Amino acid sequence: MKNLEKEYQNKLWESIGWIGAALVVFGYSLNANNLVSCWPVWILGNGLIATYSYRKEARSTMVMSLVILIMNIYGWISWS
């Protein structure tokens, strides 16, 4: 039973990582079209990737995602 639960959690975290990556790519598309909605999409995507990276103990990727998330917030404020 515990093994099945652990497998489910691993799949859930893997999905969170992929959703974050998809949101970041989608954010680039929105930005390429000069849409202000790119910023919250990027913030959410980078937040998910940072969380996933923390869970997977990928500290360098986590720090990079958090720095980019801060830059996303700054960009959104600058565009507003």
Z-matrix of the N, CA and C atoms (Angstrom, degrees):
N
C 1 1.459
C 2 1.528 1 111.05
N 3 1.338 2 116.11 1 -46.08
C 4 1.466 3 118.94 2 -178.96
C 5 1.519 4 111.74 3 -63.15
N 6 1.326 5 116.52 4 -36.68
C 7 1.453 6 120.65 5 -179.70
C 8 1.528 7 110.74 6 -64.08
N 9 1.315 8 116.34 7 -40.03
C 10 1.465 9 121.39 8 178.00
C 11 1.525 10 110.75 9 -64.58
N 12 1.317 11 116.58 10 -40.44
C 13 1.463 12 121.63 11 178.32
C 14 1.527 13 110.86 12 -64.93
N 15 1.314 14 116.85 13 -41.90
C 16 1.470 15 120.84 14 178.93
C 17 1.525 16 110.64 15 -64.79
N 18 1.326 17 116.22 16 -40.67
C 19 1.466 18 120.48 17 177.78
C 20 1.530 19 110.81 18 -62.38
N 21 1.329 20 116.72 19 -41.11
C 22 1.465 21 121.19 20 177.52
C 23 1.526 22 110.53 21 -62.20
N 24 1.326 23 117.29 22 -44.95
C 25 1.468 24 120.75 23 179.22
C 26 1.517 25 111.23 24 -62.65
N 27 1.335 26 117.23 25 -41.45
C 28 1.467 27 120.15 26 178.19
C 29 1.525 28 111.27 27 -61.57
N 30 1.333 29 116.51 28 -41.66
C 31 1.470 30 119.99 29 178.55
C 32 1.528 31 111.05 30 -66.85
N 33 1.313 32 116.32 31 -37.72
C 34 1.460 33 120.26 32 177.50
C 35 1.526 34 110.66 33 -62.61
N 36 1.332 35 117.05 34 -47.52
C 37 1.470 36 119.97 35 179.60
C 38 1.520 37 111.53 36 -64.87
N 39 1.331 38 116.88 37 -37.32
C 40 1.460 39 120.36 38 177.11
C 41 1.532 40 109.92 39 -62.13
N 42 1.325 41 117.06 40 -41.00
C 43 1.469 42 121.55 41 177.28
C 44 1.520 43 111.10 42 -63.32
N 45 1.323 44 117.15 43 -40.12
C 46 1.471 45 120.75 44 178.39
C 47 1.522 46 110.36 45 -61.04
N 48 1.333 47 116.66 46 -42.29
C 49 1.471 48 119.96 47 177.47
C 50 1.518 49 112.18 48 -61.61
N 51 1.330 50 116.76 49 -44.34
C 52 1.459 51 120.58 50 -179.90
C 53 1.522 52 112.43 51 -68.16
N 54 1.322 53 116.98 52 -38.13
C 55 1.473 54 120.04 53 177.05
C 56 1.523 55 109.65 54 -63.34
N 57 1.332 56 116.90 55 -42.95
C 58 1.465 57 120.53 56 177.19
C 59 1.517 58 111.69 57 -59.52
N 60 1.333 59 116.57 58 -44.93
C 61 1.467 60 120.68 59 179.06
C 62 1.528 61 111.09 60 -62.54
N 63 1.321 62 116.61 61 -42.85
C 64 1.476 63 120.36 62 179.44
C 65 1.527 64 110.88 63 -63.30
N 66 1.326 65 116.82 64 -39.32
C 67 1.468 66 119.91 65 179.05
C 68 1.530 67 111.21 66 -65.94
N 69 1.321 68 116.93 67 -39.22
C 70 1.470 69 119.73 68 178.45
C 71 1.527 70 109.88 69 -62.86
N 72 1.332 71 117.04 70 -45.22
C 73 1.470 72 120.50 71 178.82
C 74 1.527 73 110.35 72 -63.66
N 75 1.327 74 117.16 73 -42.95
C 76 1.464 75 121.01 74 177.36
C 77 1.529 76 110.48 75 -61.85
N 78 1.334 77 116.72 76 -38.47
C 79 1.469 78 121.00 77 176.99
C 80 1.520 79 111.63 78 -60.04
N 81 1.346 80 116.82 79 -39.79
C 82 1.471 81 119.95 80 176.73
C 83 1.521 82 110.80 81 -61.20
N 84 1.328 83 116.57 82 -40.50
C 85 1.458 84 120.57 83 178.88
C 86 1.526 85 110.78 84 -63.28
N 87 1.324 86 116.06 85 -44.40
C 88 1.473 87 119.66 86 178.21
C 89 1.529 88 111.06 87 -62.86
N 90 1.335 89 116.25 88 -40.76
C 91 1.458 90 120.59 89 179.81
C 92 1.526 91 111.10 90 -65.23
N 93 1.326 92 116.44 91 -38.55
C 94 1.469 93 120.48 92 179.37
C 95 1.521 94 111.31 93 -62.02
N 96 1.330 95 115.98 94 -24.59
C 97 1.462 96 121.14 95 177.96
C 98 1.525 97 112.56 96 -100.44
N 99 1.335 98 115.76 97 15.77
C 100 1.474 99 123.08 98 177.43
C 101 1.525 100 113.42 99 55.62
N 102 1.320 101 116.70 100 40.11
C 103 1.458 102 121.13 101 178.68
C 104 1.524 103 109.45 102 -100.38
N 105 1.330 104 115.85 103 127.49
C 106 1.461 105 120.97 104 -177.85
C 107 1.525 106 111.74 105 -64.39
N 108 1.315 107 117.61 106 -19.06
C 109 1.463 108 120.95 107 178.61
C 110 1.528 109 112.63 108 -66.87
N 111 1.336 110 117.43 109 -9.48
C 112 1.466 111 119.63 110 176.98
C 113 1.527 112 111.16 111 -62.27
N 114 1.325 113 117.68 112 -32.91
C 115 1.471 114 120.84 113 -173.86
C 116 1.523 115 113.26 114 -66.30
N 117 1.335 116 120.34 115 -51.86
C 118 1.475 117 117.35 116 178.45
C 119 1.529 118 112.40 117 -65.21
N 120 1.343 119 117.12 118 -31.63
C 121 1.462 120 119.81 119 177.43
C 122 1.521 121 109.42 120 -64.83
N 123 1.326 122 117.32 121 -45.75
C 124 1.465 123 121.32 122 177.84
C 125 1.524 124 111.49 123 -63.02
N 126 1.313 125 116.78 124 -42.80
C 127 1.471 126 120.50 125 -179.74
C 128 1.530 127 109.94 126 -59.93
N 129 1.319 128 116.90 127 -47.72
C 130 1.460 129 120.34 128 179.35
C 131 1.532 130 110.54 129 -63.42
N 132 1.332 131 116.70 130 -45.78
C 133 1.467 132 120.79 131 -179.62
C 134 1.512 133 112.63 132 -60.42
N 135 1.320 134 116.75 133 -47.17
C 136 1.468 135 119.81 134 179.67
C 137 1.524 136 111.75 135 -68.97
N 138 1.321 137 116.86 136 -32.59
C 139 1.464 138 119.93 137 175.11
C 140 1.524 139 111.64 138 -64.08
N 141 1.326 140 116.47 139 -42.23
C 142 1.466 141 120.34 140 177.95
C 143 1.526 142 111.27 141 -66.13
N 144 1.319 143 116.79 142 -41.72
C 145 1.465 144 119.83 143 178.91
C 146 1.528 145 110.45 144 -65.60
N 147 1.324 146 117.53 145 -40.32
C 148 1.465 147 120.41 146 177.72
C 149 1.528 148 110.50 147 -62.25
N 150 1.322 149 116.95 148 -43.10
C 151 1.465 150 121.54 149 178.90
C 152 1.526 151 111.13 150 -64.52
N 153 1.311 152 116.04 151 -45.46
C 154 1.470 153 121.07 152 177.13
C 155 1.527 154 110.59 153 -60.07
N 156 1.321 155 116.81 154 -45.24
C 157 1.462 156 121.41 155 -179.10
C 158 1.523 157 111.54 156 -64.09
N 159 1.323 158 116.87 157 -38.00
C 160 1.462 159 120.36 158 175.82
C 161 1.519 160 110.34 159 -61.86
N 162 1.303 161 116.06 160 -45.05
C 163 1.471 162 121.73 161 -179.73
C 164 1.522 163 111.37 162 -62.08
N 165 1.332 164 116.55 163 -37.92
C 166 1.461 165 122.02 164 -178.67
C 167 1.534 166 112.40 165 -88.05
N 168 1.322 167 116.42 166 2.34
C 169 1.463 168 123.93 167 179.66
C 170 1.537 169 112.18 168 61.47
N 171 1.311 170 116.11 169 34.76
C 172 1.468 171 122.72 170 175.03
C 173 1.527 172 107.02 171 -98.02
N 174 1.317 173 115.05 172 76.20
C 175 1.467 174 120.81 173 -171.12
C 176 1.528 175 113.63 174 -61.71
N 177 1.323 176 118.64 175 -38.99
C 178 1.471 177 119.50 176 -178.87
C 179 1.525 178 110.88 177 -64.19
N 180 1.318 179 117.65 178 -41.79
C 181 1.465 180 121.46 179 177.83
C 182 1.521 181 110.32 180 -66.73
N 183 1.327 182 117.01 181 -37.59
C 184 1.461 183 121.08 182 178.28
C 185 1.530 184 110.76 183 -62.46
N 186 1.342 185 116.14 184 -46.94
C 187 1.467 186 119.96 185 -179.60
C 188 1.525 187 110.23 186 -63.90
N 189 1.324 188 117.05 187 -43.24
C 190 1.462 189 120.19 188 178.76
C 191 1.526 190 110.48 189 -59.60
N 192 1.326 191 117.28 190 -44.82
C 193 1.465 192 120.89 191 -179.52
C 194 1.520 193 111.73 192 -64.24
N 195 1.326 194 117.08 193 -37.64
C 196 1.467 195 119.91 194 178.48
C 197 1.526 196 111.54 195 -68.69
N 198 1.334 197 116.86 196 -38.75
C 199 1.473 198 120.21 197 177.21
C 200 1.533 199 109.63 198 -64.41
N 201 1.312 200 116.90 199 -44.19
C 202 1.460 201 120.31 200 178.53
C 203 1.524 202 110.37 201 -64.90
N 204 1.327 203 117.78 202 -37.81
C 205 1.459 204 121.37 203 177.07
C 206 1.529 205 110.46 204 -59.70
N 207 1.318 206 116.82 205 -43.01
C 208 1.474 207 120.92 206 177.15
C 209 1.527 208 110.13 207 -63.15
N 210 1.335 209 116.66 208 -41.03
C 211 1.459 210 120.16 209 177.23
C 212 1.523 211 111.03 210 -64.71
N 213 1.343 212 117.24 211 -35.13
C 214 1.468 213 121.57 212 176.19
C 215 1.526 214 110.74 213 -62.03
N 216 1.320 215 116.04 214 -44.31
C 217 1.477 216 119.73 215 179.02
C 218 1.522 217 109.86 216 -61.95
N 219 1.332 218 116.55 217 -44.94
C 220 1.465 219 120.83 218 178.00
C 221 1.529 220 110.49 219 -60.36
N 222 1.332 221 117.23 220 -44.38
C 223 1.471 222 121.01 221 179.71
C 224 1.518 223 112.01 222 -61.64
N 225 1.338 224 116.04 223 -41.89
C 226 1.472 225 120.12 224 179.76
C 227 1.513 226 110.36 225 -64.11
N 228 1.326 227 117.16 226 -42.49
C 229 1.476 228 121.08 227 177.74
C 230 1.523 229 110.20 228 -63.58
N 231 1.325 230 116.56 229 -41.76
C 232 1.473 231 120.44 230 -179.62
C 233 1.517 232 112.42 231 -65.00
N 234 1.320 233 117.12 232 -35.53
C 235 1.464 234 121.13 233 -179.86
C 236 1.519 235 112.47 234 -75.92
N 237 1.337 236 116.74 235 -22.03
C 238 1.465 237 120.13 236 -175.38
C 239 1.506 238 111.88 237 -81.90
